């Protein structure tokens, strides 16, 4: 199927359907944050959770892995529906199902049930990636990077602050309370979204099988999309290797720290996430591809700094860990904003599908990072995790450098 025939039945969404006001931007940012947070509540609680369910560190490592894998699958098979149906309805329905999956997680009696619930949480937390293309659709083209960056700040703050909240709540009220409270918050969000979001006109009349087939067409047709997906997927691998093992590493010697401290590292990461709107504005002015190279460099340097941890005292190791967390979170998030700015300009009528392909690569990288990080920690300790993260982020930098060289 050619790109022309793929878009034959496209009807562009009317730009006047709604204005991206301050209040609507805030709603979209809050929605992405609350829904994507569901993917990360488990990470700071893994040490506590393993003891409660009498599971090994290696086995509980499957919880974040399956959650990220479920997210990748959901992006591929559910997110494209945003081009075919009213995004508002899709957002509300998926938020309701996500709330139910979080509730099941909180009541899970065994590790097996918890793993199944984690997969379901990943599938329907993809509602966050229905909200981001909504912002891109409502924003004027000249300010799309800024708008996406602002909404993505909500998503990124949700990712990082979820660890702070879940770590604190798990330590004081138990890990199950984390997921029950999350279920209530997403349920309330669904109600607010139903009233506050505008309707979106579908941009295609293709059937669902044709919609899925068009993913392959888009992938083959656009080299920029493939490069963005590969580079961001590699950065996500390193990001996930770090975050999915941090709580277990801090729980062991020489730190012996609880889930609340592990979660508090999300505050350090949040500092980096606050730069997301700036990254979007910089992409609008200097070019998104330039920003991706700078961001990947920052990420490599930040992970590399952790190699010096064994030479330092315990307190100095924690300080270095916090500083490196600010750095690599800044790099990964700035790169993501820039890559989204790149792909949203490729085919405006297919933004949900383009975003689905990019974010599928990201969360395949997340799932791989969760798995490889757990294996590296079990086999070679924390330096093994740092090695995985450095190799992955270095690969992303190489992709962006070679892409710039090929263009020149």
C-alpha positions in Angstrom: 0.0 0.0 0.0 1.5 3.4 -1.0 1.5 6.4 1.3 -0.9 8.2 -1.1 -3.5 5.4 -1.0 -3.0 4.9 2.7 -4.3 8.5 3.2 -6.9 8.5 0.5 -9.9 8.7 2.8 -8.4 11.2 5.2 -10.6 14.0 6.5 -8.5 16.6 8.4 -9.7 17.5 11.9 -10.9 21.1 11.9 -8.4 23.3 13.6 -11.2 25.4 15.0 -12.6 22.4 16.9 -11.1 23.7 20.1 -8.4 26.2 21.3 -5.5 24.9 23.3 -6.2 27.2 26.3 -4.2 27.3 29.5 -6.8 25.3 31.3 -7.1 22.6 28.6 -3.3 22.4 28.4 -3.2 21.8 32.2 -5.9 19.1 31.9 -3.9 17.3 29.2 -0.7 17.5 31.2 -2.4 16.3 34.3 -4.0 13.5 32.4 -0.8 12.2 30.9 0.9 12.4 34.3 -1.7 10.5 36.3 -2.1 7.7 33.7 1.6 7.1 32.8 2.4 7.1 36.5 0.7 3.7 36.7 3.7 2.2 34.9 6.1 3.2 37.6 4.4 2.8 41.0 5.8 -0.7 41.5 9.5 0.2 41.0 10.3 1.7 44.4 8.2 -0.9 46.1 9.9 -4.0 44.7 12.1 -4.5 47.8 9.0 -4.4 50.1 6.9 -6.3 47.7 9.4 -9.1 47.3 9.4 -9.7 51.0 5.6 -9.6 51.3 5.1 -12.2 48.5 8.2 -14.2 49.4 9.6 -13.7 45.9 13.2 -13.3 44.7 14.6 -10.1 43.3 14.9 -11.8 39.9 11.2 -12.8 40.0 9.8 -9.4 41.0 11.9 -7.9 38.3 9.3 -9.3 35.9 6.7 -6.8 37.3 8.2 -3.7 35.6 9.2 -5.8 32.6 5.6 -7.0 31.9 4.2 -3.6 32.6 6.5 -2.0 30.0 5.9 -4.8 27.6 2.1 -4.4 28.0 2.5 -0.7 27.3 4.5 -1.5 24.1 1.8 -3.9 22.9 -1.0 -1.5 23.8 0.7 1.3 21.8 0.9 -0.9 18.8 -2.6 -2.3 18.8 -4.7 0.4 20.6 -3.1 3.8 20.1 -3.7 3.9 16.3 -7.5 4.0 17.0 -7.0 7.7 17.8 -6.8 8.4 14.1 -10.0 6.4 13.4 -12.3 7.4 16.3 -13.0 10.4 18.5 -9.9 10.6 20.8 -12.0 12.0 23.6 -14.1 8.8 23.8 -11.0 6.6 23.6 -9.3 8.5 26.4 -12.3 8.1 28.8 -12.8 4.4 28.1 -9.2 3.5 28.5 -8.9 5.5 31.7 -11.8 3.5 33.2 -10.3 0.2 32.3 -6.9 1.3 33.6 -8.5 2.1 36.9 -9.9 -1.4 37.1 -6.5 -2.9 36.3 -4.9 -0.9 39.1 -7.5 -2.1 41.6 -6.8 -5.7 40.6 -3.1 -5.0 41.2 -3.8 -3.7 44.7 -5.8 -6.8 45.6 -3.6 -9.4 43.9 -3.2 -12.4 46.2 -0.2 -14.0 44.5 2.8 -13.0 42.3 1.1 -14.7 39.3 -2.0 -12.6 39.6 0.2 -9.5 40.1 2.1 -10.2 37.0 -1.1 -10.6 34.9 -2.5 -7.3 36.4 0.8 -5.6 35.6 0.5 -6.5 32.0 -3.1 -5.1 31.9 -1.9 -1.9 33.6 0.7 -1.5 30.8 -1.9 -2.1 28.1 -4.3 0.6 29.2 -1.8 3.1 30.6 -1.3 3.9 26.9 -4.1 6.4 27.3 -1.3 8.8 28.1 -0.2 8.4 24.4 -3.7 9.2 23.2 -3.5 12.5 25.1 -0.2 13.7 23.6 -1.3 13.6 20.0 -4.4 15.5 21.1 -2.2 18.4 22.2 -0.3 18.3 18.9 -3.5 18.4 17.0 -4.9 21.4 18.9 -1.7 23.4 18.8 -0.7 25.8 16.0 2.1 24.4 13.9 4.6 27.1 14.8 4.2 26.4 18.5 3.7 22.6 18.4 7.1 21.8 20.0 6.3 24.1 22.9 2.7 22.7 23.3 3.9 19.1 23.2 6.8 19.9 25.6 4.4 21.4 28.1 2.0 18.4 28.0 5.0 16.1 28.2 6.1 17.9 31.3 3.0 16.5 32.9 3.8 13.0 31.6 7.4 13.1 32.7 6.6 14.5 36.2 4.1 11.7 36.5 6.8 9.2 35.7 9.3 10.6 38.2 7.0 11.8 41.0 5.1 8.4 40.9 8.3 6.9 42.4 8.3 9.5 45.2 4.7 9.0 46.1 4.7 5.2 45.8 7.9 4.8 47.8 6.5 6.9 50.7 3.1 5.4 50.7 4.5 1.8 50.5 6.8 2.3 53.4 4.1 3.9 55.7 0.8 2.3 54.5 1.8 -0.8 52.5 2.4 -1.4 48.8 -1.2 -2.4 48.1 -2.4 1.1 49.2 -0.3 2.6 46.4 -2.4 0.8 43.7 -5.7 1.3 45.4 -5.2 5.1 45.6 -3.9 5.1 42.0 -7.1 3.4 40.9 -9.3 6.1 42.6 -7.2 8.9 41.1 -7.5 7.5 37.5 -11.3 7.0 38.0 -11.7 10.6 39.0 -9.6 11.7 36.0 -11.9 9.8 33.6 -14.8 11.8 34.9 -13.0 15.1 34.5 -11.8 14.2 31.0 -15.3 13.2 29.9 -16.5 16.8 30.8 -13.4 18.8 29.9 -12.1 17.4 26.6 -13.3 18.6 23.2 -14.4 16.1 20.6 -11.9 15.2 17.9 -12.9 14.5 14.3 -11.4 11.3 13.0 -8.7 11.8 10.3 -9.2 8.5 8.5 -12.0 6.1 7.6 -9.8 3.0 7.3 -10.9 -0.2 8.9 -9.0 -1.4 11.9 -7.0 -4.1 9.9 -6.1 -1.4 7.3 -5.1 0.9 10.1 -2.7 -1.6 11.6 -1.4 -2.4 8.1 -0.7 1.3 7.6 1.8 1.2 10.5 4.1 -0.9 8.4 3.6 1.5 5.5 4.5 4.5 7.6 7.5 2.7 9.0 8.9 1.8 5.6 8.2 5.2 4.1 9.8 7.5 6.7 13.5 7.2 7.6 13.2 10.0 10.1 10.6 7.9 12.0 12.9 4.8 12.0 15.9 6.8 13.3 13.8 8.5 16.0 12.4 5.2 17.2 15.8 3.5 17.3 17.6 6.3 19.1 14.8 6.9 21.7 14.4 3.1 22.2 18.0 2.8 23.1 17.8 5.8 25.5 14.7 4.2 27.1 16.6 0.9 27.6 19.3 2.7 29.7 16.6 4.8 31.6 14.6 1.7 32.5 17.7 -0.4 33.5 18.5 2.3 36.1 15.0 2.9 37.5 13.9 -0.7 37.6 16.9 -1.8 39.7 17.5 1.3 41.8 15.3 0.3 44.7 16.8 -3.2 45.0 20.3 -1.8 44.9 19.6 0.8 47.6 17.9 -1.8 49.7 21.1 -3.9 49.8 24.6 -3.1 51.3 26.2 -0.7 51.8 23.1 1.6 51.7 20.3 -0.5 53.4 17.7 2.2 52.5 14.0 1.8 52.3 11.5 2.3 49.5 10.8 6.0 50.5 14.5 6.9 49.9 14.5 5.1 46.6 11.3 6.9 45.6 12.8 10.2 46.6 15.3 10.0 43.7 12.3 10.8 41.5 12.6 14.3 42.8 16.1 14.5 41.3 14.8 13.2 38.0 11.9 15.7 38.2 14.4 18.5 38.0 15.4 17.2 34.6 11.8 16.7 33.5 11.1 20.4 34.2 13.3 21.2 31.2 10.8 19.6 28.8 9.1 22.8 27.7 12.4 24.4 27.2 13.5 21.5 25.0 10.3 21.9 22.9 11.0 25.6 22.4 14.6 24.9 21.5 13.5 22.3 19.0 11.2 25.0 17.4 14.1 27.4 17.1 17.3 25.5 16.5 15.9 22.3 15.0 14.8 19.1 16.8 17.6 17.0 15.3 20.3 19.2 16.8 18.6 18.9 20.2 18.6 15.1 20.0 22.4 15.0 19.7 22.9 17.3 22.6 20.4 15.3 24.7 22.1 12.0 23.9 25.5 13.4 24.9 24.2 14.6 28.2 22.7 11.1 28.9 26.0 9.3 28.1 28.0 11.6 30.3 25.5 11.3 33.2 25.6 7.5 33.1 29.4 7.5 32.8 29.7 9.5 35.9 28.3 6.6 37.9 31.4 4.6 37.1 33.2 6.6 39.8 30.8 5.5 42.6 33.0 2.7 44.0 35.8 5.2 44.6 33.6 7.4 46.9 32.2 7.2 50.4 28.6 6.1 50.9 27.3 9.7 51.3 29.3 10.9 48.2 27.9 8.0 46.2 24.4 9.0 47.0 25.1 12.6 46.0 26.7 11.5 42.7 23.8 9.2 42.1 21.3 12.2 42.5 23.3 14.5 40.3 23.6 11.8 37.6 19.9 11.2 37.8 19.2 14.9 37.1 21.5 14.7 34.1 20.3 11.5 32.4 16.6 12.3 33.0 17.1 15.7 31.4 18.8 14.1 28.4 16.2 11.3 27.9 13.2 13.7 28.2 14.7 16.4 26.0 15.4 13.8 23.4 11.9 12.4 23.5 10.3 15.9 23.1 12.6 16.5 20.1 11.8 13.1 18.5 8.1 13.7 18.9 8.5 17.1 17.2 10.2 15.4 14.3 7.6 12.7 13.7 4.5 14.9 14.2 5.7 16.9 11.2 5.9 13.9 8.9 2.2 13.1 8.3 -0.3 15.2 10.3 -3.2 12.9 9.4 -1.4 10.0 11.0 -0.1 11.4 14.3 -1.6 8.7 16.5 0.0 6.0 14.4 3.3 7.8 14.2 3.3 8.3 17.9 2.4 4.7 18.4 5.4 3.5 16.4 7.8 5.8 18.3 6.5 5.0 21.7 6.3 1.3 20.9 10.0 1.4 20.3 10.5 3.4 23.6 8.6 0.9 25.7 10.2 -2.2 24.0 13.4 -0.5 25.1 11.9 0.0 28.6 10.9 -3.7 28.8 14.3 -4.7 27.6 16.0 -2.4 30.1 13.9 -3.8 33.0 15.0 -7.3 32.1 18.6 -6.6 31.3 19.0 -4.3 34.3 17.7 -7.1 36.7 20.0 -9.6 35.1 23.0 -7.3 35.2 22.4 -6.4 38.9 22.1 -10.1 39.8 25.2 -11.1 37.8 27.6 -8.1 38.1 26.1 -5.7 40.6 25.4 -2.0 40.2 28.4 -1.5 37.8 26.8 -4.0 35.5 23.6 -1.9 35.4 25.6 1.2 34.7 27.4 -0.6 31.9 24.1 -1.6 30.3 22.9 2.0 30.5 26.1 3.5 29.0 26.2 1.1 26.1 22.6 1.8 25.2 22.8 5.6 25.5 26.1 5.5 23.5 24.3 3.6 20.8 21.6 6.3 20.7 24.2 9.1 20.3 25.9 7.2 17.5 22.5 6.9 15.7 22.0 10.6 15.8 25.6 11.5 14.8 25.4 9.1 11.8 22.0 10.5 10.8 23.4 14.1 10.8 26.5 12.9 8.8 24.3 11.2 6.2 22.1 14.4 5.8 25.2 16.6 5.4 
